[in-house]
């Protein structure tokens, strides 16, 4: 007889795949003092929003008001609470803009972008996940409006990539156009531009670095508009990005750093094994093997079906398992969307290609690896990557006492920047 509970566990293993701002596995132990809920999905989203307020993407008081409207475990109520807050902030931005209040309009557009992006995290758990694309469009419009109202404006650029273009956002310290070091921030599996502004962009500008945020395959408009999907050989993405930035005269070609956020902790070292024009790399957190958390909780008999290559049987097994868990189905949908796959078997087999074991020895530049206490998506992998590196290296252990525990230190972006940029200052000067 099939063990339905085992199948649910197998499906939920996908939730360990690791992505910036991604939901942990159902039942994960992820309680944190100060979280609005002990439910890991809801509490982690709230921590992301709370941390973003450090760089002006919301107010803590408004976050408390939002979370007070959410019923624990009710994904629709969570979507509605964040979405309505986003629309409210967008209205405030429009009113300020109409009256020439540029700073207020920018701030309100940033609030709107953050709340709308938070709302998207819950849609796969609702009965109407088809609202994802229009919700992303609402978010994208608010981010673009905020970017245009910075001083100097954040410039949207196009990066030639294969037969199309990737979208980049170039953040300049000032209007002087003088040559400066550049930080390129590489997204993870589900973050958006507003998150990258918090997780490195604002900190770069404050310290005199120009900064590039970009959407690689499977990220942002690359996913929603161009239908580009993840690929394991990320050097094929980073090399065109570096080529494009070399064409900007204000970029100091000898002082370019690449920071990987969340699953970017795999993509950055992968790219650095082949792209040697980068002077320093950061993996936050370090990720050695993306497939490890996907496969860790699979029961042995389900793993055997996967290894035997029986696609139809494996897909049937996971389908049966997720029938008992709406949350597992939502997690699977969220995980598989940027892979461009609707077969569980294809997804599980594909992520096994995301492994640094054969290439990590080719990295030449200094690297900083972060390992936050309570890392819920890639536990133990930061140390594995650090140990495998043969280049100059350092590891930072972020802790709960610092308020910087959990994936990407989302609740402590200020302290995160303090540690990462202090290291970069010493490497690039």
Buried (B, 14 or more C-beta within 10 A) or exposed (E): EEBEEBBBBBBBBBBBBBBBBBBBBBEBEBEBEEBBBEBBBBBBBBBBBBBBBBBBBBEEEBBEEBBEEBEBEBBBBBBBBBBBBBBBBBEBBBEBBEEEBEEBBBBBBBBBBBBBBBBBBBBBBBEEBEBBEEBBBBBBBBBBBBBBBBEEEBBEBEBEBEEBBBBBBBBBBEEEEEBBBBBBBBBBBBBBBBBBBBBBBBBBBEBEBBBBBBBBBBBBBBBBBBEBBBBBEBBBBBBBBBBBBEEBEBBBBEBBBBBBBBBBBBBBBBBBBBBEBBBBBBBBBBBBBBBBBBBEBBBEEBBEBBEEEBBEBBBBBBBBBBBEBBBBBBBBBBBBBBBBBEBBBBBBBBBBEBBBEEBBEBBEBBBBBBBBBBBBBBBEBBBBBBEBBEBEBBBBEBBEEBBBBBBBBBBBBBBBBBBBBEBBEEBBE
